[in-house]
Amino acid sequence: MVMGNGYETGGSIIHGKNKYAVDLSEKFGFEKKVDSGEAMSIQKGDEYVLNTSKWTLITVLKVLYRYGFNYNRLTKLINGFIDEFSTIYELQEQGKVFQTPEEMLEAMSPNLLNLTKGDTKSLLKSLDFSENFIEELVQAITYVNYGQDLSIHAFVGSVATAGADADLWSVRGGNRELPKSLMAASNAKLHLNTAVTEVVNLKDGTYKLMSNSQPLGIFDHVVLAYPIEGTRSSLKYTDFENTPYISGNKKFHRTVATIVAGHVNPNFKWRADILTCDPTHFYTSISLLHPTILLVAEKYPVYKIFSPKELTKEQLNEIFEEIQHVEVHDWLAYPEYDTIPQKFPSFVLQPRLYYLNAVEWAASAIEMSLISGKNIALMISKEYQ
Ligand SMILES: CC(C)=CCC/C(C)=C/CC/C(C)=C/CSC[C@H](N)C(=O)O
């Protein structure tokens, strides 16, 4: 909450063709919030290489002028990617289940699995996209959506690009309403503010969960639904023959989201939203935020700055002349995608012990988690058929 209103820092956008998020939002009667009409600029050094306009026609002309038909070709490529990706809905409708993210991608299309094996820049170069288009527009997109450059693998690069489409929305009131409503609809017993610190294998096909040496219960199935590699505290596994999961050298990427209510410094060349394609900047993007729902009139505009490190006072003062409120969210947000793992983590760590966030190594996005959750739910339900 910033000065009476809520704003979203992560998991803030959903694509119009993300079927599960769309269907669930309709089921729960959520209203869609579409933030359109903002201009956006791409910064390279001190220069803005592209300034879009709130008028679509002008933006189209500007993009054509700078990048020729590269943008149209990329749109076609991403539409093809979305079509291949969308076969997952039919596969899951048929009850198909997958042990690993690799199996899942391959079932959607062998091309999607292949995309995880090379980096985004090489793919685009091999398809003859121009150097300035790749390094300016596409890199600005990978920076804003995953805080990383074009060395991320081409599957997540494609998801990032789909996440820069015009067809984006969020839930009015906040995307967090989605898991909240799903939880309520499940009628499950919820232990809030209770960290699971230990999983004990009872060796009779069940697991006991512990929170700081206090038993929470005995379960037939356990789903770990948090990023093990991106968590600073560790989970203890007791009475397992082998440790169910070792993160090894898989790392999560640090992203700092600084939310500022205040006024931009007139000496700072502000554009409605700034994306940078340039690693020399201390930020990867600066955007004007809109409250998830307007509860009180905004006294100050609210901005979100993504950066790889916490911002210093001097850096904040470079951007703002007046700061009324600052909030810093320093988190391990998504995998470090340039270290392409030999193998993604499995959805099944041991019989009946599942890992939902294994899917984040393919790509981290709300819909990816919903798909992974459905995969695990299908696996569990098959045991009872
Ligand atoms: C079925 C469609 C439309 C695409 C398949 C791939 C996919 C799951 C696209 C999601 C696009 C999207 C909204 C990406 C967001 S980027 C992640 C960002 N860091 C965040 O905070 O959510």
The ligand as a Tripos MOL2 file, in Angstrom:
@<TRIPOS>MOLECULE
LIG
   22    21     1     0     0
SMALL
NO_CHARGES

@<TRIPOS>ATOM
      1 C1         -0.7940  -18.2750  -24.2850 C.3       1 LIG1
      2 C2          0.0590  -17.0520  -24.3790 C.2       1 LIG1
      3 C3         -0.5890  -15.7700  -24.6260 C.3       1 LIG1
      4 C4          1.3840  -17.0320  -24.2540 C.2       1 LIG1
      5 C5          2.1680  -18.1370  -23.7980 C.3       1 LIG1
      6 C6          3.2830  -17.7290  -22.9500 C.3       1 LIG1
      7 C7          2.9190  -16.9820  -21.7140 C.2       1 LIG1
      8 C8          2.6860  -17.7310  -20.4800 C.3       1 LIG1
      9 C9          2.8560  -15.6430  -21.7720 C.2       1 LIG1
     10 C10         2.6490  -14.7520  -20.5990 C.3       1 LIG1
     11 C11         3.0630  -13.3950  -20.9880 C.3       1 LIG1
     12 C12         3.2510  -12.5510  -19.8010 C.2       1 LIG1
     13 C13         2.0650  -11.8830  -19.2490 C.3       1 LIG1
     14 C14         4.4680  -12.4210  -19.3350 C.2       1 LIG1
     15 C15         4.8010  -11.6160  -18.1540 C.3       1 LIG1
     16 S1          6.4980  -11.5080  -17.9890 S.3       1 LIG1
     17 C16         6.6940  -11.9090  -16.3180 C.3       1 LIG1
     18 C17         6.7620  -10.7330  -15.4430 C.3       1 LIG1
     19 N1          8.0560  -10.7000  -14.9140 N.3       1 LIG1
     20 C18         5.7310  -10.7780  -14.3500 C.2       1 LIG1
     21 O1          5.9850  -10.1180  -13.3490 O.co2     1 LIG1
     22 O2          4.6980  -11.4020  -14.4890 O.co2     1 LIG1
@<TRIPOS>BOND
     1     1     2 1
     2     2     3 1
     3     2     4 2
     4     4     5 1
     5     5     6 1
     6     6     7 1
     7     7     8 1
     8     7     9 2
     9     9    10 1
    10    10    11 1
    11    11    12 1
    12    12    13 1
    13    12    14 2
    14    14    15 1
    15    15    16 1
    16    16    17 1
    17    17    18 1
    18    18    19 1
    19    18    20 1
    20    20    21 2
    21    20    22 1
@<TRIPOS>SUBSTRUCTURE
     1 LIG1         1 GROUP 0 **** ****
